[in-house]
Amino acid sequence: MSISLIPLLLMGAGAAEAATEAKDVPPQPAATSSPTLPAPPEKPRAASEGGGEDGGGRGRLLGDWGGLRSTLVDAGIIPSLVYTAHTVTNVRGGTQSKFMNAGQFVAGLRFDLDKIADLPGTFQLGIVKRYGESFNQKSGINALVNPMSIQGRGETFRISQLWYRTKIGKLDVKLGRMFLNEDFNPGRCDFISGYFCLGENTRSNSTIWPTSPVSMWAARLQYAVRKDVTVKGAVYQYNPKNLNMERNFYIGWKGATGIVAPFEINYTPRFDGKAGNYAIGLFYSNADMNDPILNSDHQLRAVYGGTPLIRHNEWGAYFNARQTVRKAAADGSGRLDIFLNGSFLSEQSTPNNSAIAMGLSYTGLIPGRPRDELGLAFGRGRVNDRITDAARYINDNGLGHQPVRTAEYVAEAYYGIGVLPGFTIQPDIQFIFQPRGDPGERNAILLGARTQVSF
């Protein structure tokens, strides 16, 4: 097995910033880690206070960097460096047998301005570099959702985070350049398939809801109604140039065509000491988007050609639920978490209008390996009903032949092996039923591995 590049996740960078401090979120198991980790508290602990995420070197391949990391943390500078890779081959399905790698590096610096300059708040810088071609396209599987979630958005260097955050009483304010799933529709990324990584809106609509590593200029407000309930809203500037795959370090402002405005309620209870994280949200966008079937004359584009009709309204709703059902023993074994995510979008511009995913993770399945983790998940993505209806209309009226695509179903299983602190290898298998939502397509089986190193 080649260890291809492993997506660097911003461990301390708050890629999926929880509505409350990290202690209220189900902790990450040792054998796997997510590219969308909960954000640390506003005032991170110093290395002398036990380290953990911020210092001491625990859970990192290079430990405390010879003492340098603790020194930086004590000075108010929290670095992170993570590399993640997906290696996948199709043993069934598709038009060509492919064996491919894709990955990303993420480097982050978080500055505690109180320590550094006696100023309130924190400042975050995060840079992402991805590599790898599209296995989905090269293999001819062409699944609705990318079976390699780490691949895509080009091979450029991207500034994914460039923001300032502070608190004013119970109000949490964040300004700057950020990506949507830092704060909204979050989710862990323990699996390889995109169905089970980041927020569910990403499954259905990756254009109007671009996620890491694509960032946008934004302002986000979050209010703590009580310790375990927060509400938050934001306005993001939607700029098609952010999706450009050839401009390194792009952070431009000009060229925006609208906004994306999400609103979310987040609930983080503890039931008998078992943590849960529940979110429900809505979003609206007025950005320019292509209609999936009509041309500018409101005719079927598949029949009459022409340029796409431009839509200016898109909305959606989503939910996320993750709950610890069984707490881990002292050695980390026996922990059982379950999750359920879903999204539902209007049909104005989205190629797919809903997605749902559910699954579980369990540690310590094999005796003597208490912190290894088993993961199982099932997902479904549904094609926009307008696309399905258009194909039926074309076929029934002799205007051509179109596959009548409806829904795609995916199952995935992994076994995460903690080789060394901060170093995980995760053998994986995926089953894709009705790729592209087309019942005529051959079902696919993918074998692969996910590798991650936190330095």
C-alpha positions, 0 to 999 in steps of 0.5 A: 500500500502506498502512503499517498499524501495524507490530507492535512487537517487543521487540528487546532484551526477549528475546521468545524467549529462547534457551537460550544467549547470542545468539551461539549462535543463528542471527543475524537477517538485516537485511531481516526481524526477529522478534517473538521475538528471542533474549534478549541476554546477561545483561550487555549490551555498552555502546554504547562496545563496538560497540553492535549490539543495545544501543547505537550505533543500528545497525539502527534507524530513528532511530539512536542517538536523538541520543546518548540511547540510548547514554547510557541503555545506558551507565547500564544501561537498554536501551530498545526500541521496535518497530512491526509491521503486517500488511496482507492481502486475499483475492483468492480464497476466503472469503465476503467480499472484505476488505482489512484491517490489524492490528498491534502496538506493543511498548515495552520497558525492560531494566535491568542491575541490576549497573550501576544498583545493584551488584545481580545480574541484570536486570529486564525490563518490556515493554508491548504494544498491538495493534489490528485486527479479525480478518481470518480471521473477517471474510473468512469464511475461518475458517482453523484458524490465523490468517492474520494472526499479529499479530492477536488478544488484543484491543486492550488494553494488556498488560504482557507482561513484568515479570520478574527474571532472575539467574544462580547458577552454571550455574543461570539463574533467572527470576521474574515475569510472562512469556509462554511463548514467551520461553523455550519452543517459540520461533520466528521471526516472519518470515512473516504466517501464524500457522503460521510464527510463534512456537512450534508449540504456538500453532498447535494450542492457543492457549488452554492455551498462550497466547503473546505478548502474553498473559503469566502469573505464572511461575517458570523454571529453566534449567541449562547442562549444557554450552556448547551444551546447556541444560535448562529447566523452568517453572511458569506460573499459568494464569488465564483472566482473562489472556485478557480483552480489555477490561482494560488492564495486567492483572496480577492473581493471583486466578482461576487454574484450574491451571498449565502446566508445560513442560520443554525440552532445547535444543541450539545447535551450530555445524557448520563455523561454521554455527549451529543451534538445536534444541529438544524439549519436553513440557508438562502442564496441569491447568487447566480447559478445555472438551471440544471435542465433549461436554457435561457429561452426556458427550453430543455437544454438537452434537446435544444441546446443553448446557454443555461438559464440563470437562477437567482434563488436557492434555499435548503435545510439540513440537520446533523445528529451525533450521539455517544451511546456508550462511553469508552473504558479507561483504555479507550475501548468500547466507545460507541457513537452513532450519527444521522445527517440529512439535507434537503434543497430546492430544485432551482439549480442543484443537480441533486436535491437531497442526501442522507447518511447514517452510521456508527463508530466503535472502538476496541473491537479486537482484543489488545487494540483498545483505541482502533476504530471500526466505522460503518455507514450508509448513504443515499443521494437523490437526483433533482426531480426536475432532471428525472422528469425531464429525462422521462419527458424526452424519452416518452415524446421521442425527443431522444434517449436519456437515462432516467436517474433517480437515486444513488446508494452507498455503504462504507466500512473502515477499520482505523489502526493507530500505528503511532501517536498521530499516525493512522492507517485505515483500510476501507471498502465502499459499495456504490449502488446505482452510480449516478442514480442510474439503475442501468449502471453497474454497481461498484466496489471500491477498495482503499485506505485512508492515511493521516498524519498529525505532526 
